[in-house]
């Protein structure tokens, strides 16, 4: 299980926004860090200096907030996201299939924004926090303005154009 790539479930994404389960700060840090790209082992290695343990990871899995290996398929599950999003190895571009439901649309937006914001490094920290709170299309529209501003300053017109071509079909008008 620790060698599997871990992804947040819909319940995990909801917990980041709602904070209903009252996770410890370390558990919450771990939950926020799960990005669908790293194995459990890698996450634990990265967060060990912060005091995150394997027991904390297992607790998140038991609570259904995180699943190994892409999860189980079903409307809007991590496996659906995995089929909706395919990261391109070049330029951080994310190809997005046409989402069938609002939930899939939000998850596709999350994927595009996540890849883009992570490319900013530490400059994107505040944007990443805003992304984790985004729960509606309007939230993503608002965040898009901030992301476009940073993209324009740091990466140039080409990056702005690429980002716009990915999010415009999902957001509609900006």
C-alpha positions in Angstrom: 0.0 0.0 0.0 2.8 2.4 0.8 4.3 1.8 -2.7 1.0 2.8 -4.4 0.4 6.3 -5.6 -2.1 7.9 -3.3 -5.0 10.2 -4.3 -7.6 12.2 -2.3 -11.1 10.9 -2.5 -14.1 13.3 -2.8 -14.5 12.9 0.9 -10.9 14.0 1.4 -11.3 17.1 -0.8 -14.5 17.9 1.1 -12.6 17.5 4.4 -10.0 20.0 3.3 -12.8 22.6 2.8 -15.1 21.7 5.7 -12.7 20.5 8.5 -15.5 18.4 10.0 -13.4 15.5 11.2 -11.0 17.7 13.2 -7.8 16.1 11.9 -4.6 16.9 13.7 -2.5 19.5 12.0 0.0 16.8 10.8 -2.9 14.7 9.4 -4.3 17.7 7.6 -0.8 18.6 6.2 -0.6 15.0 4.9 -4.1 15.2 3.4 -3.4 18.5 1.6 0.0 17.1 0.3 -1.6 14.0 -1.3 -1.6 15.0 -5.0 -2.1 11.8 -6.9 1.5 11.7 -8.1 3.4 10.4 -5.1 3.6 7.1 -3.4 2.8 6.7 0.3 6.5 6.1 1.0 7.5 9.3 -0.8 5.0 11.3 1.1 6.2 9.9 4.4 9.8 10.6 3.5 8.9 14.2 2.5 6.8 14.9 5.6 8.9 12.9 8.2 10.7 16.1 9.4 7.2 17.6 10.2 6.4 14.6 12.4 4.0 12.8 10.0 4.0 9.0 10.6 2.7 5.9 8.8 0.0 5.6 11.4 -1.4 9.0 10.3 -1.4 7.9 6.7 -3.2 4.7 7.6 -5.8 6.7 9.5 -6.5 8.8 6.5 -6.9 5.7 4.4 -9.2 4.1 7.0 -11.4 7.2 7.1 -11.8 7.0 3.3 -10.0 10.4 2.7 -7.2 8.9 0.7 -7.0 5.8 -1.5 -4.1 3.9 -3.0 -3.7 3.2 -6.6 -6.3 5.5 -8.1 -9.3 4.3 -6.0 -12.4 2.7 -7.1 -14.4 3.9 -10.1 -17.7 5.6 -9.5 -19.1 9.1 -10.2 -16.4 11.5 -9.5 -14.0 9.2 -7.8 -10.2 9.5 -8.1 -10.2 6.8 -10.8 -12.6 9.0 -12.8 -10.2 11.9 -12.3 -7.3 9.7 -13.5 -9.2 9.0 -16.7 -10.2 12.6 -17.1 -6.8 14.0 -16.6 -3.6 13.0 -18.3 -0.5 15.0 -17.5 1.8 15.6 -20.4 5.5 15.3 -19.7 6.2 18.5 -21.6 5.5 22.0 -20.4 3.1 20.9 -17.5 0.2 20.8 -20.0 -2.8 18.8 -18.8 -5.1 17.3 -21.4 -8.7 17.3 -20.3 -11.4 15.1 -21.7 -14.9 16.5 -21.8 -16.3 16.1 -18.3 -19.8 14.5 -18.1 -20.8 15.9 -14.7 -20.2 19.0 -12.6 -18.2 16.9 -10.2 -15.9 15.7 -13.0 -15.7 19.3 -14.3 -14.5 20.5 -10.9 -12.0 17.7 -10.6 -10.7 18.4 -14.1 -10.3 22.1 -13.1 -8.5 21.1 -9.9 -6.1 19.0 -12.0 -5.3 21.8 -14.5 -4.9 24.4 -11.7 -2.8 22.1 -9.5 -0.3 21.4 -12.3 0.0 25.0 -13.2 0.3 26.3 -9.6 2.9 23.6 -8.6 5.1 24.9 -11.4 5.3 28.2 -9.6 7.2 26.6 -6.7 7.1 28.6 -3.5 5.5 31.6 -5.3 2.4 29.5 -5.7 1.9 28.6 -2.1 -0.9 31.0 -1.4 -2.5 30.1 -4.7 -2.3 26.4 -3.7 -4.2 27.2 -0.5 -6.9 29.0 -2.5 -7.1 26.0 -4.8 -7.7 23.7 -1.9 -10.6 25.9 -0.8 -12.2 26.1 -4.3 -15.5 24.4 -4.3 -17.5 25.9 -7.2 -17.0 27.1 -10.8 -17.1 30.7 -9.5 -14.3 29.9 -7.0 -12.2 28.7 -10.0 -13.0 31.7 -12.1 -11.8 34.0 -9.2 -8.7 31.9 -8.8 -8.0 32.0 -12.6 -7.4 35.7 -12.4 -4.7 35.3 -9.8 -3.1 32.4 -11.6 -3.1 34.4 -14.9 -1.4 37.3 -13.2 1.4 35.1 -11.9 1.7 33.2 -15.1 2.0 36.4 -17.1 4.7 37.8 -14.8 6.7 34.6 -14.5 6.2 32.5 -17.6 5.0 34.9 -20.3 2.2 35.1 -22.9 2.7 31.5 -24.2 2.0 30.1 -20.7 -1.0 32.3 -20.3 -2.4 31.2 -23.7 -1.8 27.5 -22.8 -3.6 27.9 -19.5 -6.5 29.7 -21.0 -7.0 27.0 -23.7 -7.2 24.4 -20.9 -9.6 26.2 -18.5 -11.8 28.2 -20.8 -13.9 25.1 -22.0 -14.3 24.1 -18.3 -15.0 27.6 -16.9 -17.0 29.1 -19.7 -16.4 32.8 -19.8 -13.8 34.4 -17.5 
